[in-house]
Amino acid sequence: MSEARHNWSKEEILEIYNKPLMELLYEAATVHRKNHDPNTVQVSTLLSIKTGGCPEDCGYCPQAARYHTDIKGNDLMAVSQVKAQALRAKASGSSRVCMGAAWRNVKDGPEFDQVLEMVRTINKLDMEVCCTLGMITENQAKRLAEAGLYAYNHNLDTSEDYYKDVISTRAFEDRLDTIENVRKSNVTVCSGGIIGMGEALEDRAGMLVALTSLNPQPESVPINALVAVEGTPMEDIEPISIWEMIRMVATTRIVMPETQVRLSAGRTQMSREGQAMCFFAGANSIFAGDKLLTTPNPDVNEDMAMFKMLGLNPQKPFTKVSQPKTVEATDSQLQAMGEKPKWSRPGHSIERNETAKQKAKIID
Ligand code: SF4
C-alpha cells in the first residue's frame, strides 16, 4: 500500500496532471495496482429520495428552485418505495445505495426520522448505505451512524477560489465543517467534485489539494463531468473532452492512492473506450441506474455488458469497511437536538446565477 500524503501543493498536482499522457497513465495504473484489485469496480445506485425545490443556488444544479428546468420535483419517498428500489439495485449488481435529498441542510424532525428508517432498512438488506442530504451537524451524523450509515457524501465541488463563482448561498468552509462532523462519527466520507464548470486547471488542482489535505482522506472521491442542463446558469458550457476526465481521474488516483475514485456524472457522454481508459487510470467505482439524481446515466444492463467485455467484477459490499451495526430507533440513546446551526450564507452576487434566476421568473 502507498502512504497517503496530506501536503500536496497545487504546483505538484498540476505537474502530474500535465504529464505526457502515456507517462501519466502508467504512473496512475501502477499506483492503482499497488493499492487495489484493478479488475474490481464498486457499483452504487443513486436514488433521489426528495427531488427539486432546493433553496440553494448551485450554478450546475437543475434541482435549485430558483432556476427554470424540466425537473419534476417530489416529496420525500416512502420507506417501502426505497426498500423496493434498493432490492432492485441489489439484484442488478449494486453493493451500495446512495440516497440524495435536495436539502440545504438536515433538519431534525419527522423527515429526518424517515431517512434514518430508510438507512436501517437498507443496511438490513446487507447493502452499504450512503446519504447526501446537505449540511449536517455532529449529532445528526452520529444518529445516521447509529442507524447503520456506511458513507456520507458531501462534495467540495471545486477549489475554494472558484467556489465563489458557483454558489452564493453557502461557503466552502461549510462544506469542510460538514465533513468534519461526519468524521466525528464512524461513517466514511465520500467527497469530490465536478469538472467542466468553466474552472481553470489550477482550480482542479486546488480541489485536489483540499481533498488530499483532509486527514484521513475521503474513502471515496467522485469525479463528475458537468452535465449542462437547460435552465441552469451553466446551460451553455460546452462538455469537456474525455482526455480531461482521464487526466483528472489519473491525477486523483496518484494523489489519493487508497481512495475509491468514482467515475460519476457525465458517463453517458463517454464511449466505452473512454471509460475503459478511466478504469485503467484508477477509477474503481461507478454509479449505476439510468438516472443520476436527475441527469441521465447509462442503463445498468449496458454497464454490466461493459464489465463483461472488460473483465471487470462488481465489488462485494463491505470489502473495505465492515458492516455498521444498526441501533433501532427505540433503543437509541441519541436524541434530536433541534439545533439551528449557523451555516453561512455569503449572499454575494454571481452574474450567471442571477441571469438564470431572472430568466426563470419571466418563464414561470
Ligand atoms: S446541488 Fe444540492 S444543495 Fe445545490 S441546489 Fe442542487 S440539490 Fe440543492
Boltz pocket constraint, residues with backbone or C-beta under 6 A from the ligand:
constraints:
  - pocket:
      binder: B
      contacts: [[A, 54], [A, 55], [A, 56], [A, 57], [A, 58], [A, 61], [A, 62], [A, 63], [A, 64], [A, 101], [A, 102], [A, 103], [A, 104], [A, 134]]
      max_distance: 6.0
